[in-house]
Amino acid sequence: MNPDGLPAVQPDRPLALHHRSCNQINFRMTHDCSQSPASDTSAVDTTCPEPTEASASTGSGGDSVTAVYAPAFEGDSQKAPLPSFRFWGGSILALAALAMFMSGPGQSYSVAVFIDPMLQSLNLSNSFFAGWFMSDEARAGGTLDRTIYSAAYTLATLVGGFILPFMGRGLDKHGARVMLPLVALALGVSCYFMSLVTGFVTLCICFTLIRCLGQGTLTLISTWMVSEWFARRRGIATGLISVGGTLSVLFFPQINHYVIAHFNWQTGWVVCGALVVISLVVPSLFLVRNRPEDIGLFPDGAPGPVSAQVARAEQELKKPEPQLLLPDEESFELPEAIRSSEFWKVALVLGVSAMLGTGLIFHQVSLLNERDISAEWAVNLIGFQAIMATLASLVAGYMCDRNLIRAALIMSMCSLTVSVLTVLLMPAAWFAIIYSGCLGFQGGTLRSAGTVVWPNYFGRLHQGSVRGMALSIQIYAAALGTLPLAFSKDFFGSYRYGLIFFLILPLVAGIWVATLKRPVRKAAE
């Protein structure tokens, strides 16, 4: 214990932020070997002096704060070499992409393949819930089965969205090292429960589980890990893990379709659950670390912490409105973030994309069948959407690293507008390729830009809570996305009126997000 009451730092217990040379050590302040007093080296041969104390005045009253510096000895680095960012950063990137991929069972593109087989089996028009608002004739004819199924999906998604902010807080508190294996195991079990569904109530409960855990929490954990481990290259890193999401769009509809065709829909859910547990639980137990600082590294593998003030000044030379937030930048707490209009501009874009994307994918087989396109081709077009989304996520990631987040968000709304307009008019069947391409492109763009914008604009420290709230808004919007098209089909016999409503939303969101600026945190009074 030193005279000021601070614990002395032992040379054989290097701090978490030690690096290979003395001028890379950071513990509240930066130590420079060349400015340190000489030390006695008769007992220990060192390249840096013994731990020293430095005092800094904190005010006119003469009070001072003592900081203790622990030098990095040559022997320390030989006994405990520093971990490799290439290994750990690469592992985090791969696991984040895998988590994004395995969120598939809870996503609309996967559930969409189960709709018709489950409708034939469950006979939802005869459920107790349907008796509240349906006549006996309508129940006998099963005319509203699809609407009831959509209502169950909507209700479950709303409940899952309510739970998600609490998941975000848990992620900020416990980190991905605890949350990822638990959530993966829970999602696998939930998929098994989906295979046991027999009616409306059990359908709602199981939908709630897979939507909250798959679409919501696994996606949140994936992007949380990347945002913690990458700063300057956050955009391209997010684009790379988005490839996992787009490959999921390509894989899960096909495997579901195959298993259902050769076995049944119950087996399809069991296969989904087994894939999640086998591929995620064990790797996440060994390869996940919450933050690079926990093992003596820095984001992007940098040799030391980057001064946000210096980096922002460098960006001023490139662009009048710097958008990149560095690890030591101030972070917005959730109440501060939601009071900012910039939060709601981004949330509206993401909400509109979630609502329309969910509605279009959820009803894609029936929607395209109305335009004389077979169910097989409708499923294959989901794969084409995945390819376009992969390209878009990489392009958008590159744009985000060049401070073009706002442009990427606007581009996504323009692409979504073209997609809806195409499927609404569709003068020929081959226009379905344009529809699918634009829909996939906007989804891929937002997988990158819609992820990077939160840590870049609002900081890393509370990103789980902030993005958890934003993701819950997306889920609420996605829950509503299935209903307009279902109502339009059931009550008007066509998807036309639902598509007209969908066409308005991305236009409004795109115009508002064009005014987006980086938020400024208000000083505490």
RABELZI-V399158 format. One record per pair of residues at least 24 apart in sequence whose C-alpha atoms are under 10 Angstrom apart, sorted by sequence separation. I is the first residue (numbers start at 0). J is the second residue. If there is no record, write none. Layout:
i=<I:I>
j=<J:J>
This chain:
i=<46:47:48:123:124:185:186:189:413:414:415:21:22:28:45:46:47:119:123:186:187:414:415:416:20:21:45:46:47:118:122:186:187:218:411:414:415:20:21:45:46:118:121:185:186:298:411:414:415:44:45:46:184:185:298:411:413:414:43:44:45:115:118:182:183:297:411:412:44:115:118:182:183:186:410:411:412:414:114:117:182:186:410:411:409:411:412:183:408:411:412:114:182:183:407:410:411:114:182:409:410:408:409:30:31:179:180:407:408:411:28:30:32:178:179:182:407:411:10:27:28:29:30:31:178:408:9:10:26:27:28:30:404:407:408:8:9:26:27:179:404:407:408:8:26:110:175:178:179:406:407:7:8:25:26:404:405:7:24:25:175:176:404:405:408:7:24:25:107:158:162:166:175:395:403:404:24:158:166:170:174:175:391:394:395:398:21:23:24:155:156:159:160:392:396:404:405:21:22:23:151:155:158:159:163:167:175:176:384:387:388:391:392:395:396:399:400:404:3:21:22:150:151:154:155:158:159:162:163:166:167:170:171:174:175:383:384:387:388:390:391:392:394:395:396:398:399:20:21:151:152:153:154:155:156:157:158:159:160:161:162:166:170:174:384:385:386:387:388:389:390:391:392:393:394:395:396:397:398:399:1:19:20:21:148:151:152:155:156:159:160:164:380:384:385:387:388:389:391:392:393:395:396:397:399:400:404:17:18:19:20:147:151:152:154:155:156:158:159:163:164:167:171:370:380:383:384:387:388:391:392:395:396:399:404:17:18:19:20:150:151:152:153:154:155:156:157:158:159:162:163:166:167:170:370:382:383:384:385:386:387:388:389:390:391:392:393:394:395:399:402:14:17:18:19:148:151:152:153:155:156:157:160:162:166:377:380:381:382:384:385:386:387:388:389:390:391:392:393:394:395:396:14:17:148:151:152:155:156:159:160:367:370:376:380:381:383:384:385:387:388:389:391:392:396:13:14:19:20:151:155:159:160:163:167:366:370:371:372:380:383:384:387:388:391:392:395:399:12:13:14:19:159:366:370:371:372:381:382:384:385:386:387:388:389:11:13:17:18:152:156:367:370:377:381:384:385:388:8:10:12:13:17:156:349:352:356:359:372:380:384:3:5:7:8:9:10:11:228:345:348:352:355:359:456:457:3:4:5:6:7:8:9:10:11:19:227:228:229:348:351:355:367:370:456:457:3:5:7:8:10:13:18:19:213:227:228:229:349:455:456:457:2:3:11:12:13:18:209:224:227:228:236:345:348:349:352:356:359:456:457:1:10:11:17:224:225:226:227:228:348:351:355:367:10:224:225:227:233:452:1:13:223:224:232:233:11:223:224:230:231:232:228:229:230:231:194:196:228:229:230:128:129:194:195:227:228:229:230:231:126:127:128:193:194:227:228:229:230:423:424:126:127:128:193:194:226:227:228:229:363:422:423:125:126:127:192:193:194:195:225:422:423:123:124:125:126:191:193:194:195:231:423:424:121:122:123:124:190:191:193:194:230:360:423:121:122:123:191:192:193:194:323:359:422:423:120:121:122:190:191:192:322:323:120:121:190:191:194:322:323:360:420:423:117:123:189:190:191:193:231:322:323:359:419:420:423:95:117:189:190:191:192:321:322:419:98:102:105:121:187:188:190:191:321:322:323:419:420:101:104:187:189:190:191:320:321:322:356:419:420:104:187:188:189:190:318:322:355:356:419:95:102:105:187:188:317:318:418:419:94:98:101:104:105:186:187:188:190:317:318:356:416:417:101:104:186:187:352:356:415:416:419:185:186:187:188:314:415:416:184:187:188:314:416:417:183:184:186:187:352:353:415:416:185:186:187:233:352:415:416:184:185:414:415:183:184:187:231:353:412:413:182:183:184:187:230:231:349:352:412:413:416:182:183:230:231:411:412:415:181:183:184:230:231:412:413:110:180:183:184:229:230:349:409:412:413:182:183:184:229:348:349:409:412:413:181:182:183:228:411:412:110:180:181:227:349:409:410:179:180:183:226:349:408:409:412:105:179:180:348:349:408:409:105:180:181:409:105:106:107:179:180:181:345:346:409:105:106:179:180:345:405:408:409:104:105:106:178:179:408:103:104:105:177:406:409:102:103:105:106:107:176:177:180:345:405:406:408:102:104:105:106:175:176:179:345:405:104:105:106:175:176:405:406:102:103:104:105:176:177:342:405:102:103:176:177:342:404:405:101:102:105:175:176:177:404:405:100:101:102:174:175:176:99:102:103:174:175:176:342:98:99:102:103:174:175:341:342:101:102:173:174:100:101:336:353:357:98:99:100:171:358:366:98:99:102:170:256:350:353:354:357:358:361:362:97:98:99:336:346:349:350:353:354:356:357:358:360:361:98:99:100:336:349:350:351:352:353:354:355:356:357:358:359:360:95:96:98:99:253:256:331:335:346:347:350:351:353:354:355:357:358:359:362:366:95:98:99:331:342:346:349:350:353:354:357:358:361:362:365:95:97:98:330:333:345:346:349:350:352:353:354:355:356:357:358:361:369:95:96:253:330:331:332:336:346:347:348:349:350:351:352:353:354:355:356:358:359:369:95:96:252:253:330:331:332:343:346:347:350:351:353:354:355:358:94:95:252:328:330:331:342:346:349:350:353:354:358:366:93:95:253:323:324:326:329:330:331:332:333:336:337:349:352:354:355:366:92:95:96:249:252:253:323:324:325:326:328:329:330:331:332:333:336:343:347:351:354:355:365:366:91:92:94:95:249:252:322:324:325:328:329:330:331:332:333:334:335:350:94:249:250:251:323:324:327:328:329:330:331:333:334:337:92:93:249:250:323:324:326:327:328:330:332:333:336:337:362:91:92:248:249:322:323:324:325:326:327:331:332:333:91:248:249:322:324:325:326:331:333:247:248:249:250:321:323:324:333:88:91:92:245:246:248:249:88:91:92:245:248:249:109:245:246:247:248:89:108:109:112:113:245:246:358:359:88:96:100:103:108:109:112:245:246:248:358:87:88:95:96:99:100:102:103:106:107:108:109:110:111:112:244:245:95:96:98:99:100:101:102:103:106:109:110:112:113:243:245:246:359:96:97:99:100:101:103:104:108:109:112:113:116:242:245:246:355:358:84:92:95:96:97:99:100:103:108:109:111:112:116:120:242:244:245:92:95:96:97:98:99:100:101:102:103:106:107:109:110:111:244:245:355:93:94:95:96:97:98:99:100:101:102:103:109:113:117:242:243:245:355:92:93:96:97:99:100:103:104:109:112:116:117:241:242:245:354:355:92:95:96:99:100:103:104:116:117:241:242:244:91:94:95:96:97:100:102:103:115:116:240:241:242:355:93:96:97:100:101:113:114:238:239:241:242:351:354:355:96:100:104:113:238:239:241:242:112:113:238:240:241:352:238:239:240:351:352:113:238:239:350:351:112:113:237:238:241:350:351:237:238:348:351:352:235:236:238:239:347:348:351:110:234:235:237:238:347:348:350:351:234:235:237:238:348:349:234:235:236:237:347:348:234:235:236:238:347:348:109:234:235:237:346:347:348:233:234:235:345:348:104:232:233:234:235:236:344:345:347:348:232:234:235:344:347:104:105:233:234:344:345:346:104:232:233:234:344:345:103:104:231:232:234:343:344:231:232:343:344:101:104:230:231:234:341:344:345:101:104:341:344:103:343:344:101:102:341:342:101:341:100:101:340:341:342:340:341:342:98:101:341:97:101:340:341:339:98:339:97:98:339:97:336:94:336:94:98:335:335:331:94:95:331:332:94:331:330:331:248:329:90:91:94:95:90:93:94:324:245:322:323:91:321:322:90:91:320:321:322:90:91:245:320:90:91:244:245:87:88:91:244:86:87:88:87:241:242:245:88:241:244:88:241:87:241:242:238:241:242:238:240:241:84:87:238:240:88:238:239:82:87:149:237:238:241:84:88:237:238:83:84:88:236:237:82:83:84:88:149:235:237:238:81:82:83:84:87:149:234:237:238:81:82:84:85:233:234:237:81:84:85:236:84:234:235:83:84:145:233:234:233:234:233:230:233:234:233:222:226:230:231:222:225:226:230:225:223:226:227:222:223:226:222:226:230:219:223:218:222:226:227:226:227:227:223:226:223:224:222:223:222:219:220:223:219:222:223:111:114:219:220:108:112:114:219:107:108:111:112:115:107:110:111:112:114:115:106:107:108:109:110:111:112:216:219:107:108:109:111:112:215:218:107:108:111:106:107:108:216:106:107:108:215:216:214:215:215:215:211:214:112:211:210:112:111:210:108:108:16:15:16:15:16:17:18:15:16:17:18:24:25:15:16:17:23:24:25:14:15:16:23:24:14:15:16:22:23:13:19:18:18:17:16:16:171:171:172:174:171:170:171:172:170:171:172:168:170:171:167:168:169:170:167:168:169:167:168:166:167:168:170:165:166:167:168:164:165:167:168:163:164:167:168:163:164:166:167:164:165:166:163:164:165:167:163:164:167:162:163:164:161:162:163:164:160:161:163:164:160:163:164:160:162:163:160:161:160:161:163:159:160:158:160:161:157:160:161:156:157:159:160:157:158:159:160:156:157:158:160:156:157:160:155:156:157:159:155:156:157:158:153:154:156:157:153:156:157:153:155:156:153:154:152:153:154:152:153:151:152:153:150:153:149:150:152:153:149:152:149:150:149:150:148:149:148:146:147:149:150:146:149:145:146:148:149:146:147:146:145:146:145:143:146:143:145:146:145:144:143:142:143:142:107:107>
j=<70:71:72:147:148:209:210:213:437:438:439:46:47:53:70:71:72:144:148:211:212:439:440:441:46:47:71:72:73:144:148:212:213:244:437:440:441:47:48:72:73:145:148:212:213:325:438:441:442:72:73:74:212:213:326:439:441:442:72:73:74:144:147:211:212:326:440:441:74:145:148:212:213:216:440:441:442:444:145:148:213:217:441:442:441:443:444:216:441:444:445:148:216:217:441:444:445:149:217:444:445:444:445:67:68:216:217:444:445:448:66:68:70:216:217:220:445:449:49:66:67:68:69:70:217:447:49:50:66:67:68:70:444:447:448:49:50:67:68:220:445:448:449:50:68:152:217:220:221:448:449:50:51:68:69:447:448:51:68:69:219:220:448:449:452:52:69:70:152:203:207:211:220:440:448:449:70:204:212:216:220:221:437:440:441:444:68:70:71:202:203:206:207:439:443:451:452:69:70:71:199:203:206:207:211:215:223:224:432:435:436:439:440:443:444:447:448:452:52:70:71:199:200:203:204:207:208:211:212:215:216:219:220:223:224:432:433:436:437:439:440:441:443:444:445:447:448:70:71:201:202:203:204:205:206:207:208:209:210:211:212:216:220:224:434:435:436:437:438:439:440:441:442:443:444:445:446:447:448:449:52:70:71:72:199:202:203:206:207:210:211:215:431:435:436:438:439:440:442:443:444:446:447:448:450:451:455:69:70:71:72:199:203:204:206:207:208:210:211:215:216:219:223:422:432:435:436:439:440:443:444:447:448:451:456:70:71:72:73:203:204:205:206:207:208:209:210:211:212:215:216:219:220:223:423:435:436:437:438:439:440:441:442:443:444:445:446:447:448:452:455:68:71:72:73:202:205:206:207:209:210:211:214:216:220:431:434:435:436:438:439:440:441:442:443:444:445:446:447:448:449:450:69:72:203:206:207:210:211:214:215:422:425:431:435:436:438:439:440:442:443:444:446:447:451:69:70:75:76:207:211:215:216:219:223:422:426:427:428:436:439:440:443:444:447:448:451:455:69:70:71:76:216:423:427:428:429:438:439:441:442:443:444:445:446:69:71:75:76:210:214:425:428:435:439:442:443:446:67:69:71:72:76:215:408:411:415:418:431:439:443:63:65:67:68:69:70:71:288:405:408:412:415:419:516:517:64:65:66:67:68:69:70:71:72:80:288:289:290:409:412:416:428:431:517:518:65:67:69:70:72:75:80:81:275:289:290:291:411:517:518:519:65:66:74:75:76:81:272:287:290:291:299:408:411:412:415:419:422:519:520:65:74:75:81:288:289:290:291:292:412:415:419:431:75:289:290:292:298:517:67:79:289:290:298:299:78:290:291:297:298:299:296:297:298:299:263:265:297:298:299:198:199:264:265:297:298:299:300:301:197:198:199:264:265:298:299:300:301:494:495:198:199:200:265:266:298:299:300:301:435:494:495:198:199:200:265:266:267:268:298:495:496:197:198:199:200:265:267:268:269:305:497:498:196:197:198:199:265:266:268:269:305:435:498:197:198:199:267:268:269:270:399:435:498:499:197:198:199:267:268:269:399:400:198:199:268:269:272:400:401:438:498:501:196:202:268:269:270:272:310:401:402:438:498:499:502:175:197:269:270:271:272:401:402:499:179:183:186:202:268:269:271:272:402:403:404:500:501:183:186:269:271:272:273:402:403:404:438:501:502:187:270:271:272:273:401:405:438:439:502:179:186:189:271:272:401:402:502:503:179:183:186:189:190:271:272:273:275:402:403:441:501:502:187:190:272:273:438:442:501:502:505:272:273:274:275:401:502:503:272:275:276:402:504:505:272:273:275:276:441:442:504:505:275:276:277:323:442:505:506:275:276:505:506:275:276:279:323:445:504:505:275:276:277:280:323:324:442:445:505:506:509:276:277:324:325:505:506:509:276:278:279:325:326:507:508:206:276:279:280:325:326:445:505:508:509:279:280:281:326:445:446:506:509:510:279:280:281:326:509:510:209:279:280:326:448:508:509:279:280:283:326:449:508:509:512:206:280:281:449:450:509:510:207:282:283:511:208:209:210:282:283:284:448:449:512:209:210:283:284:449:509:512:513:209:210:211:283:284:513:209:210:211:283:512:515:209:210:212:213:214:283:284:287:452:512:513:515:210:212:213:214:283:284:287:453:513:213:214:215:284:285:514:515:212:213:214:215:286:287:452:515:213:214:287:288:453:515:516:213:214:217:287:288:289:516:517:213:214:215:287:288:289:213:216:217:288:289:290:456:213:214:217:218:289:290:456:457:217:218:289:290:217:218:453:470:474:216:217:218:289:476:484:217:218:221:289:375:469:472:473:476:477:480:481:217:218:219:456:466:469:470:473:474:476:477:478:480:481:219:220:221:457:470:471:472:473:474:475:476:477:478:479:480:481:217:218:220:221:375:378:453:457:468:469:472:473:475:476:477:479:480:481:484:488:218:221:222:454:465:469:472:473:476:477:480:481:484:485:488:219:221:222:454:457:469:470:473:474:476:477:478:479:480:481:482:485:493:220:221:378:455:456:457:461:471:472:473:474:475:476:477:478:479:480:481:483:484:494:221:222:378:379:456:457:458:469:472:473:476:477:479:480:481:484:221:222:379:455:457:458:469:473:476:477:480:481:485:493:221:223:381:451:452:454:457:458:459:460:461:464:465:477:480:482:483:494:221:224:225:378:381:382:452:453:454:455:457:458:459:460:461:462:465:472:476:480:483:484:494:495:221:222:224:225:379:382:452:454:455:458:459:460:461:462:463:464:465:480:225:380:381:382:454:455:458:459:460:461:462:464:465:468:224:225:381:382:455:456:458:459:460:462:464:465:468:469:494:224:225:381:382:455:456:457:458:459:460:464:465:466:225:382:383:456:458:459:460:465:467:382:383:384:385:456:458:459:468:224:227:228:381:382:384:385:225:228:229:382:385:386:247:383:384:385:386:228:247:248:251:252:384:385:497:498:228:236:240:243:248:249:252:385:386:388:498:228:229:236:237:240:241:243:244:247:248:249:250:251:252:253:385:386:237:238:240:241:242:243:244:245:248:251:252:254:255:385:387:388:501:239:240:242:243:244:246:247:251:252:255:256:259:385:388:389:498:501:228:236:239:240:241:243:244:247:252:253:255:256:260:264:386:388:389:237:240:241:242:243:244:245:246:247:248:251:252:254:255:256:389:390:500:239:240:241:242:243:244:245:246:247:248:249:255:259:263:388:389:391:501:239:240:243:244:246:247:250:251:256:259:263:264:388:389:392:501:502:240:243:244:247:248:251:252:264:265:389:390:392:240:243:244:245:246:249:251:252:264:265:389:390:391:504:243:246:247:250:251:263:264:388:389:391:392:501:504:505:247:251:255:264:389:390:392:393:264:265:390:392:393:504:391:392:393:504:505:267:392:393:504:505:267:268:392:393:396:505:506:393:394:504:507:508:392:393:395:396:504:505:508:268:392:393:395:396:505:506:508:509:393:394:396:397:507:508:394:395:396:397:507:508:395:396:397:399:508:509:271:396:397:399:508:509:510:396:397:398:508:511:268:396:397:398:399:400:508:509:511:512:397:399:400:509:512:270:271:399:400:510:511:512:271:399:400:401:511:512:271:272:399:400:402:511:512:400:401:512:513:271:274:400:401:404:511:514:515:272:275:512:515:275:515:516:274:275:514:515:275:515:275:276:515:516:517:516:517:518:275:278:518:275:279:518:519:518:278:519:278:279:520:279:518:278:520:279:283:520:521:518:282:283:519:520:283:520:520:521:439:520:282:283:286:287:283:286:287:517:439:516:517:286:516:517:286:287:516:517:518:287:288:442:517:288:289:442:443:286:287:290:443:286:287:288:288:442:443:446:290:443:446:291:444:291:445:446:443:446:447:444:446:447:291:294:445:447:296:446:447:291:296:358:446:447:450:294:298:447:448:294:295:299:447:448:294:295:296:300:361:447:449:450:294:295:296:297:300:362:447:450:451:295:296:298:299:447:448:451:296:299:300:451:300:450:451:300:301:362:450:451:451:452:452:451:454:455:455:446:450:454:455:447:450:451:455:451:450:453:454:450:451:454:451:455:459:450:454:450:454:458:459:459:460:462:459:462:462:463:462:463:463:462:463:466:463:466:467:357:361:466:467:356:360:362:467:356:357:360:361:364:357:360:361:362:364:365:357:358:359:360:361:362:363:467:470:359:360:361:363:364:467:470:360:361:364:360:361:362:470:361:362:363:470:471:470:471:473:474:471:474:374:474:474:378:378:478:378:381:291:291:292:292:293:294:295:293:294:295:296:302:303:294:295:296:302:303:304:294:295:296:303:304:295:296:297:303:304:295:302:302:303:303:303:304:459:460:461:463:461:461:462:463:462:463:464:461:463:464:461:462:463:464:462:463:464:463:464:463:464:465:467:463:464:465:466:463:464:466:467:463:464:467:468:464:465:467:468:466:467:468:466:467:468:470:467:468:471:467:468:469:467:468:469:470:467:468:470:471:468:471:472:469:471:472:470:471:471:472:474:471:472:471:473:474:471:474:475:471:472:474:475:473:474:475:476:473:474:475:477:474:475:478:474:475:476:478:475:476:477:478:474:475:477:478:475:478:479:476:478:479:477:478:477:478:479:478:479:478:479:480:478:481:478:479:481:482:479:482:480:481:481:482:481:482:482:481:482:484:485:482:485:482:483:485:486:484:485:485:485:486:486:485:488:486:488:489:489:489:489:489:490:490:477:481>
